[in-house]
């Protein structure tokens, strides 16, 4: 299941992406509009800023803004930044691989075979979906 952190992160990013180019959005505005806790949203947006998805300007006229066009922000980056691995089990993860302790042979494991298909199809969707597609 998608965590609330990731769900709220996607909602906040789409809110920011809907604004006119160059407009900086304050946390309170997003929080109120999307019904997300201000404090929780603050930590989510900070994570996205550290990952290079968002920029931030302090002070009067400040707020958060996209560092790239919405059409350049791929959902794989957003999901991996907020959620971690896309794969449902570590033995099929492309970026966070770990061998399953209870599996002697991945090539003969039925769960492994199924989860590779799930991962590949999920990746296909996320790689081909940008923030602009969600606005």
Secondary structure, 3 states (H helix, E strand, C coil): CCCHHHHHHHHHHHHHHCCCCCCCECHHHHHHHHCCCHHHHHHHHHHHHHCCCEEEECCCCCEEEECCCHHHCEHHHHHHHHCCCCCCCHHHCCCCCCCCCCCCCHHHCHHHHHHHHHHHHHHHHHHCCEHHHHC
